[in-house]
Every structure is written in structure tokens, then in C-alpha cells.
Amino acid sequence: MQAYHTTSKISQAGALVLTGLPFPPGDEVEVTVQPKQGTLGQIFRGPLAGVPVEYISPTEPAVPPEDWEALNNASS
């Protein structure tokens, strides 16, 4: 089956009506609905969207224990 792409707007009632489709009556079709690129997809994307994240030693402390003033003062 050949794909057919179109755009449409959702009505106030939340309905979507497609007319003029290039398929004969009775054909079974698969429907996928997603927001049009450049609308909702851009609202939730920041400048780092899609950038891979790498965790280097995630369980190790960020600062060595000897650099903590609280630890150094407590031992003296």
C-alpha cells in the first residue's frame, strides 16, 4: 500500500475529518496522527535536545573529600 500524507486541523470538538483520500471505499488503512513539525515539537525542545549525554564515573564524588572544608574542620 502506498503512503499518502496530508495535513488537517483538529476541530473544536476534537474531531479530525479527512476527505478526498486516494483510496477506494472499503480499503483498510492505517492512521498515525502527530503534531505538525515546527509547532508543538519545537515548544518542548531546548538547545541541547538530541545531544547525547555521557556519564563519566556517575557514582564518584564531584569534588575530592580533602577539598571539603566541613570534613577538614571536623577532624581538627
DRENGU-687798 format. One line per field, with one value per residue (C-alpha): residue number from 1; residue in three letters; chain; x, y, z. Coordinates in nm, 3 decimals, padded with zeros to 5 digits. Layout:
mifi = [NUM	...]
torvex = [ALA	...]
romar = [A	...]
xx = [X	...]
yy = [Y	...]
zz = [Z	...]
//
This chain:
mifi = [1	2	3	4	5	6	7	8	9	10	11	12	13	14	15	16	17	18	19	20	21	22	23	24	25	26	27	28	29	30	31	32	33	34	35	36	37	38	39	40	41	42	43	44	45	46	47	48	49	50	51	52	53	54	55	56	57	58	59	60	61	62	63	64	65	66	67	68	69	70	71	72	73	74	75	76]
torvex = [MET	GLN	ALA	TYR	HIS	THR	THR	SER	LYS	ILE	SER	GLN	ALA	GLY	ALA	LEU	VAL	LEU	THR	GLY	LEU	PRO	PHE	PRO	PRO	GLY	ASP	GLU	VAL	GLU	VAL	THR	VAL	GLN	PRO	LYS	GLN	GLY	THR	LEU	GLY	GLN	ILE	PHE	ARG	GLY	PRO	LEU	ALA	GLY	VAL	PRO	VAL	GLU	TYR	ILE	SER	PRO	THR	GLU	PRO	ALA	VAL	PRO	PRO	GLU	ASP	TRP	GLU	ALA	LEU	ASN	ASN	ALA	SER	SER]
romar = [A	A	A	A	A	A	A	A	A	A	A	A	A	A	A	A	A	A	A	A	A	A	A	A	A	A	A	A	A	A	A	A	A	A	A	A	A	A	A	A	A	A	A	A	A	A	A	A	A	A	A	A	A	A	A	A	A	A	A	A	A	A	A	A	A	A	A	A	A	A	A	A	A	A	A	A]
xx = [00.000	00.131	00.158	-00.045	00.048	-00.178	-00.230	-00.550	-00.671	-00.845	-01.194	-01.312	-01.487	-01.156	-01.255	-01.046	-01.219	-01.025	-01.185	-01.065	-00.839	-00.693	-00.817	-01.123	-01.416	-01.377	-00.995	-00.842	-00.590	-00.355	-00.381	-00.100	-00.152	00.132	00.173	00.295	00.672	00.752	00.455	00.438	00.761	00.960	00.797	00.943	01.285	01.573	01.908	02.054	01.769	01.907	02.261	02.394	02.462	02.772	02.811	03.172	03.201	02.845	02.887	03.212	03.202	03.232	03.484	03.759	03.687	04.002	03.856	03.554	03.603	03.347	03.543	03.877	03.743	03.568	03.887	04.090]
yy = [00.000	00.343	00.614	00.933	01.239	01.534	01.797	01.895	02.080	01.931	02.077	02.239	01.911	01.725	01.554	01.505	01.465	01.356	01.393	01.327	01.036	00.847	00.505	00.318	00.281	-00.025	-00.025	-00.074	00.200	00.267	00.611	00.783	01.130	01.355	01.731	01.916	01.977	02.326	02.358	02.153	01.970	02.294	02.418	02.135	02.127	02.316	02.398	02.066	01.846	01.537	01.587	01.261	01.258	01.082	00.998	00.963	00.795	00.885	00.728	00.908	01.238	01.551	01.702	01.505	01.457	01.653	01.964	01.975	02.238	02.072	01.748	01.922	02.132	01.836	01.632	01.907]
zz = [00.000	-00.090	00.179	00.150	00.356	00.425	00.692	00.866	01.175	01.476	01.525	01.849	01.929	01.895	01.570	01.260	00.924	00.616	00.275	-00.076	00.015	-00.284	-00.166	-00.285	-00.043	00.177	00.177	00.519	00.606	00.894	01.057	01.250	01.394	01.513	01.556	01.251	01.261	01.384	01.621	01.940	01.863	01.885	02.208	02.415	02.252	02.406	02.251	02.374	02.253	02.082	02.213	02.361	02.735	02.865	03.233	03.343	03.686	03.793	04.139	04.224	04.418	04.207	04.449	04.627	05.002	05.100	04.935	05.170	05.443	05.668	05.668	05.728	06.019	06.182	06.208	06.383]
//
